[in-house]
C-alpha cells in the first residue's frame, strides 16, 4: 500500500496539472452575468470537483482517517454531480428559449417575393461596378488631361 505522503504528492501534482480545467472555470465564475447561468453552474461543478481533490492532499498529510477522506470524496463528488446536473438542465432550458426566440424572429416571405441570391448579388454588383469604372475613368482621363 502506498504511503499517504505519496498519495498527497500525487493529488497535488494532479491538481497542478488540472489548471487547464479549473482556471477557465474560475474565469467563467468571475465574469458573472456575462456568462450564461448554465456555464456558471458547470464552472462551479468543475471547481467543486477539483477542490475536493485539492482538499484530500492535506487530509492525507495530516494522517486523517480513511473514513474522513472517503466522506470528503463522497460529499465533494455528490456536490459536483448535482451542480453538473443542474448545469445540464439549465443548458437545455437556455437552448429551448433560444430556439423559441429565433423562431419568433423568422419571417416567412411568400414564394413570389423571394429573390434569388444570384439576382441580389447582380443587382448590387453591376451598379457598383459601373460607378467604380466611371470613377476610375474620370481619374485616368483627368490625370492625362492635366499634363
Beta strands, then each sheet from edge to edge (+ up, - down):
end
